[in-house]
Amino acid sequence: MTRFSNLTLRNLWIAVHDALATTLALFASFYLRFEGDPFFDRLPLLLRILPYFVALSVVVCYMFNLTTTKWRFFSLPDALNILRAATVLTLALVVMDYIFVAPNIHGAPVAPNMQGAFFLGKITIILYWFLEIFFLSGSRFVYRYFRYSRARHHARTNEDAVPVLLVGRAADAEVLLRAIESGAVKRLWPVGVLSPSPADRGQLIRNISVLGGTDDFDDVIHDFANRKEPIARVIMAPSAFEPEAQPESILMRARRHGLIVSRLPSLESGDVPRLKAVAVEDLLLRPSEKIDYARLEALVRNKSVIVTGGGGSIGSEICDRVATFGASRLLVIENSEPALYAVVEALTAQNTEASIEGRIADIRDRDRIMRLMREFSPDIVFHAAALKHVPILERDWSEGVKTNIFGSINVADAALAAGAEAMVMISTDKAIEPVSMLGLTKRFAEMYCQALDHDPACQSGGKPRTRLISVRFGNVLASNGSVVPKFKAQIEAGGPVTITHPDMVRYFMTIREACDLVITAAAHALAPVRPDVSVYVLNMGQPVKIVDLAERMIRLSGLQLGHDIDIVFTGMRPGERLNEILFATEEPAVEIGLAGIMAAKPNETPMQCLRNWIAALEDAIATDDRTTIEAILKDAVPEFGSTGASEVAERSLSGS
């Protein structure tokens, strides 16, 4: 559909308005310059020129988007477009006056006082430029101010409007204030802003005062209470969660005053501000990496995508991001019927352009996976299906081999056979010098994908190369089985909060950031820059000590450690280690020029060796031969248990 076919009556009305503004500006400038007889002497020729010039003005205004911009959102970019349009029309008058309609050039009979002069002249043209800008922008400014005043009056007088205090830098606060003015956010009345930036203090943001810094929180709350205008709600912008803003202190003070606390999430292009409740995990985060969303959209738009394990925490978020970035078709593969139903319903409710399909399938079922891939013919496959809980896999280790090794092999082979552009396997930081069955099985799956990616004999002849990559990262907040929801439930139940070891350390990031970086890694893999990279590692920031995390969550819940609730250390479980690592000793890190992502260069294993181990594993699994499986996996991954936790490694393969 073209731009012209989208025109509405409102656009036509604006075009008529702009044509009248141009007519008025031209007549006014003409009259101011030639008041009296000279004006009437020139009037007949002006009336002959006017229809053509007005028609030109309509075209120019349309080309500069003046006809299609809503006056309600008139802003600086629109004012600049008016300036450009007025300048173009003024230059058109110069050309017309000096070349086409000058009396001396036409040789037409003219009044004596017009002999030897140009028809309009420089003064008239300059006057026209100023008047055209005034008439085009004046009505827009008046309408914008009317809507602005009405919205503020409605918010102020609305009985449901809640007095709110905004916390964050000026740029963040301005986003929410605009949303309130436009009506996108309702039933809020901002009374002031607290900014962590000294440069903002004492300033006005859209006529709302910056009352001070975050240290002034208590004073501001008391001041409004003394004025009989108590603040009922606090809204924290993204900048309020930066360390210098002391977000933990803000949240604790707000709760002490009995205030509702909400957060304004980081905005992507085109998003409408939507307030969310502040969760404890919001205060545990490092600053997120800046994501190049245009790059992700370019990768996914109009593509056919498959996500295995699409009902899990990571898989469902990847499905959501893929649909958001414009995939044409999305196939969700999941072996849990309730999880499949939930994710497909949620995706369908978003009304995206993607055609959403869901299929129940187990990645262990090789024939089923091969058939689904062949029928769907995906461009990109995200493989998130896995067994991931360390203690469970230490007990049911054979299931980890079947799913994480054989299931991943099935998905990789099926993606390759279907001619996919890329297959992206979600791996784990526990695959680095593994001490658990989770890490061990994931490392073996990485090795298989790496061999398929680099061995020309494995790629189908005559087809474009299929990239098979793995992306490693650690714990994600609020995922199924994450320690944060577990601690929250224990705190709500009155404790105790259980931790395995006082020195336990882990990396954390949000599900959204992890999935966006996974898709970023896929985009890098499909670029011809580094075809040798098959294993990507996400930058997890600084590790978090689990006991510090628990103590902080207890404080944020308004409880006192040792008085209201206790922490109990239960001892390390099989397969656990105190500190996670990002790169193995013999595995160099490679910078690839992407924020938040690095590459690893693990040793490559020939495909024939892998196939021999796989065949031996199949025979051993069929007979439940633990001793043979132990020998095969130790041979395949010699660094297994090399991080000083050999007794843990032995426990992991000797069974429970």
Secondary structure, 3 states (H helix, E strand, C coil): CCCHHHCCHHHHHHHHHHHHHHHHHHHHHHHHHCCCHHHHHHHHHHHHHHHHHHHHHHHHHHHCCCCCCCHHHCCHHHHHHHHHHHHHHHHHHHHHHHHHCCHHHHCCCCCHHHCCCCCCHHHHHHHHHHHHHHHHHHHHHHHHHHHHHHHHHHHHHCCCCEEEEEECCHHHHHHHHHHHHHCCCCCEEEEEEECCCHHHCCCEECCEEEEECHHHHHHHHHHHHHCCCCCCEEEECHHHHCHHHCHHHHHHHHHHCCCEEEECCCCCCCCCCCCEECCHHHHCCCCCCCCCHHHHHHHHCCCEEEEECCCCHHHHHHHHHHHHCCCCEEEEEECCHHHHHHHHHHHHHCCCCCEEEEEECCCCCHHHHHHHHHHHCCCEEEECCCCCCHHHHHHCHHHHHHHHHHHHHHHHHHHHHCCCCEEEEECCHHHCCCCCHHHHHHHHHHHHHHHHHHCHHHCCCCCCCCEEEEEECCEECCCCCCHHHHHHHHHHCCCCEEECCCCCEECEECHHHHHHHHHHHHHHHHCCCCCCCCEEEECCCCCEEHHHHHHHHHHHCCCCECCCECEEECCCCCCCCCCCCCCCCCCCEEEEEECCEEEECCCCCCHHHHHHHHHHHHHHHHCCCHHHHHHHHHHHCCCCCCCCCHHHHHHHHHCC
